C-alpha cells in the first residue's frame, strides 16, 4: 500500500518538505533510485574527526534515506556502500567499516523487519571478513519475504567486475552446451548480473558534487537520469531525496527515441 498523504506530510513537515510535496506527483514516483554515497571522509576532515566518524555519520544518513524512500513510495533503493576499489584505503579504515556494517545490521534488523524492507547484497561475497559476510547473509535471510521495498546494498561491488563475472558465467554455460551463443540477449545477460531480478535504476543520485560514475552499475544505468548535489553524504536528509525525485519528475525520458 502506498504511503498516505497524511503520513508524508507528517514525515516531511519540517524544512522545505511540504512545499516539495505540493509538486510531487505521487502517481509517477520512480520505481528505483540508486545512490552513490560520497563525502564521509570530507565531512569528518572538516570537523577534525577521524574518517570512521564520517562513516558513522553516513550510516545515520542511510537510515534517513531508507525512511524517506519508504514515505515517497520507492520500490527499490540501492546504496553504494563499499566498492571493490575501496580495499585500497588504509587497513584501519577498511577494518572499521567492516565492523561498522556488522554493528549497523545488528542494530537495524528489527527496524527493517517492522518496515517490511527486503535486503539484497550486490557484489562479491568472497574477500569479506566472516563476521561481515555472516551479518549480511543473516539480514538477507530474515528479510527475504518482505515486500514493501527492496534495499540493495552494493558491497565489495565493481561494475566492470560484475560484467566480467556475468561473461564468465555465460561462457561456462556455452562451453558446457547448456546454452547457445545465440541465446544470449539483454535479458539473459541481466539475469547473470549481481542485481538479477531488480529493475534498472530510474534515477541515480550522487552526493558531494562529484561528476563521475565510479564504476557503479555500468550496465544498469544505461538510461538512468542523474541528480547531483553538493551535499556531503552525512548531511543528506529526507528533503534532499524528495527534492531529487521532484526534479526527476520534471524530465522527459526518451530512451534514445528522440
C-alpha positions in Angstrom: 0.0 0.0 0.0 1.5 3.4 -1.0 2.1 5.9 1.8 -0.8 8.2 2.6 -0.6 11.9 2.0 -1.1 12.5 5.8 1.8 10.2 6.5 4.0 12.1 4.0 3.0 15.5 5.4 3.9 14.4 8.9 7.2 12.9 7.8 8.3 15.9 5.7 6.7 18.5 8.0 10.0 20.3 8.7 12.1 22.3 6.3 11.1 22.6 2.6 9.3 19.2 2.7 5.7 20.4 2.5 6.5 22.8 -0.4 8.1 19.9 -2.3 5.2 17.6 -1.5 2.8 20.1 -3.2 4.6 19.4 -6.5 5.3 15.7 -6.1 3.3 13.6 -8.5 2.5 10.6 -6.3 1.5 8.6 -9.3 4.8 9.0 -11.1 7.4 8.2 -8.4 10.5 6.4 -9.8 10.5 2.7 -9.0 14.2 2.5 -8.3 16.6 5.2 -7.0 20.3 4.3 -6.7 22.7 6.5 -4.6 26.4 6.9 -4.9 27.1 8.0 -1.3 30.1 10.2 -1.2 31.7 12.7 1.2 32.0 10.9 4.5 35.8 11.5 4.7 35.5 15.2 3.8 32.7 15.6 6.3 34.9 14.2 9.0 38.0 16.1 8.0 36.1 19.4 8.1 35.3 18.7 11.7 38.8 17.5 12.7 37.4 13.9 13.2 38.8 10.6 12.1 37.3 9.1 8.9 35.4 6.4 10.7 33.4 9.2 12.4 32.3 10.3 8.9 31.3 6.7 8.1 29.3 6.6 11.3 27.5 9.8 10.4 26.9 8.3 7.0 25.2 5.3 8.5 22.7 7.6 10.1 22.1 9.2 6.7 21.4 5.7 5.3 18.7 5.2 7.9 17.2 8.6 7.0 17.3 7.7 3.3 15.5 4.4 3.8 12.8 6.1 5.8 12.4 8.8 3.2 12.3 6.3 0.3 9.5 4.4 2.1 7.5 7.6 2.6 8.0 8.6 -1.1 6.9 5.2 -2.2 10.1 3.8 -3.9 10.1 0.1 -4.7 13.9 -0.2 -4.8 16.6 1.8 -3.1 20.2 0.9 -3.9 23.2 2.3 -1.9 26.8 2.1 -3.0 28.3 1.1 0.4 31.7 -0.3 -0.4 33.3 -0.6 -3.8 35.9 -3.2 -5.0 38.4 -0.3 -5.2 37.8 0.7 -1.5 40.1 -2.1 -0.4 43.0 0.3 -1.3 42.1 2.5 1.6 44.1 2.3 4.8 43.7 -1.0 6.6 42.4 0.7 9.8 39.6 2.5 7.9 38.6 -0.7 6.0 38.5 -2.7 9.2 36.5 -0.1 10.9 34.0 0.0 8.1 33.6 -3.8 8.1 32.9 -3.7 11.9 30.5 -0.8 11.4 28.5 -2.9 8.8 28.0 -5.6 11.4 27.1 -3.1 14.1 24.5 -1.3 12.0 22.9 -4.5 10.7 22.5 -5.9 14.2 21.0 -2.6 15.4 18.7 -2.0 12.4 17.4 -5.5 11.6 14.3 -5.2 13.7 13.6 -1.8 12.2 13.9 -3.2 8.7 11.6 -6.0 9.6 9.0 -3.7 11.0 9.2 -1.5 7.9 8.9 -4.6 5.6 12.2 -3.9 3.8 13.9 -6.7 2.0 17.7 -6.5 1.9 19.7 -7.8 -1.0 23.5 -7.7 -1.4 25.0 -7.0 -4.8 28.7 -7.8 -5.1 31.4 -10.4 -4.4 31.0 -12.1 -1.0 34.4 -13.6 -1.1 37.1 -11.5 0.5 34.7 -10.0 3.1 35.5 -10.7 6.7 33.5 -13.7 8.0 31.6 -11.5 10.6 30.6 -9.0 7.9 29.6 -11.8 5.4 27.6 -13.6 8.1 25.8 -10.4 9.2 24.6 -9.6 5.7 23.7 -13.2 5.0 21.5 -13.3 8.1 19.9 -10.0 7.2 19.1 -11.2 3.7 17.6 -14.5 5.1 15.5 -12.8 7.8 14.1 -10.1 5.4 13.7 -12.3 2.4 9.9 -12.3 2.4 9.5 -8.6 3.0 7.9 -6.8 0.1 7.2 -3.1 0.7 10.7 -2.0 -0.5 13.9 -3.7 -1.6 17.2 -2.3 -0.3 20.1 -3.3 -2.5 23.4 -2.9 -0.7 26.3 -2.7 -3.3 29.0 -4.3 -1.2 32.5 -5.2 -2.5 31.0 -4.1 -5.7 32.5 -3.0 -9.1 30.6 -2.5 -12.3 33.4 -3.9 -14.6 33.9 -6.8 -12.2 30.2 -7.6 -12.3 30.1 -7.6 -16.1 33.2 -9.9 -16.3 31.6 -12.3 -13.8 28.4 -12.4 -15.9 30.5 -13.1 -19.1 32.4 -15.9 -17.4 29.2 -17.5 -16.2 27.6 -17.3 -19.6 30.8 -18.5 -21.3 31.0 -21.6 -19.0 27.4 -22.4 -19.8 28.1 -22.1 -23.5 31.1 -24.3 -23.3 29.0 -26.9 -21.4 26.4 -26.7 -24.1 23.7 -25.6 -21.7 23.0 -22.5 -23.8 23.9 -21.4 -27.4 25.7 -18.1 -28.1 22.5 -17.1 -30.0 20.5 -17.5 -26.8 22.4 -14.6 -25.1 20.3 -11.4 -25.3 20.0 -8.5 -22.9 17.5 -10.2 -20.6 19.7 -13.3 -20.2 22.8 -11.2 -19.6 21.0 -9.1 -17.0 19.9 -12.3 -15.3 23.6 -13.1 -14.6 24.4 -9.8 -13.0 24.6 -9.3 -9.2 21.3 -7.4 -9.5 19.3 -10.1 -11.3 15.6 -9.6 -10.7 15.9 -6.0 -9.7 14.7 -3.3 -12.2 17.3 -0.9 -13.6 17.5 2.5 -11.7 15.3 5.3 -13.0 17.4 7.8 -11.1 21.0 7.9 -9.8 21.8 10.4 -7.1 25.4 11.4 -6.4 26.4 13.4 -3.3 29.4 15.7 -2.7 29.2 17.3 -6.1 31.4 14.8 -7.9 30.7 14.2 -11.6 31.7 10.6 -12.2 30.1 7.2 -12.2 32.8 5.5 -10.1 32.3 2.0 -11.6 28.7 1.8 -10.4 26.0 -0.2 -12.1 27.6 0.3 -15.5 25.2 -2.0 -17.3 22.1 -1.0 -15.3 22.3 2.8 -15.6 22.4 3.0 -19.4 19.3 5.2 -19.4 19.1 6.4 -15.9 18.6 10.0 -15.0 21.2 11.7 -12.8 20.9 14.2 -10.0 24.0 15.7 -8.4 24.1 17.5 -5.1 26.9 19.3 -3.4 25.7 18.0 -0.1 28.1 15.6 1.6 26.5 12.2 2.4 26.3 12.6 6.2 24.3 15.8 5.6 22.0 14.2 3.1 18.5 14.2 4.6 14.9 13.3 3.7 14.3 16.6 1.9 17.3 16.1 -0.4 15.9 12.7 -1.6 12.4 14.3 -2.1 14.0 17.1 -4.0 15.8 14.7 -6.3 12.6 12.8 -7.0 10.6 16.0 -7.7 13.4 17.2 -10.1 13.3 13.8 -11.8 9.6 14.1 -12.4 10.2 17.3 -14.4 12.2 15.5 -17.0 11.1 13.7 -20.2 12.7 10.3 -20.6 13.1 9.4 -24.3 15.4 6.3 -24.0 17.1 7.4 -27.2 13.9 7.7 -29.2 14.0 11.4 -29.8 
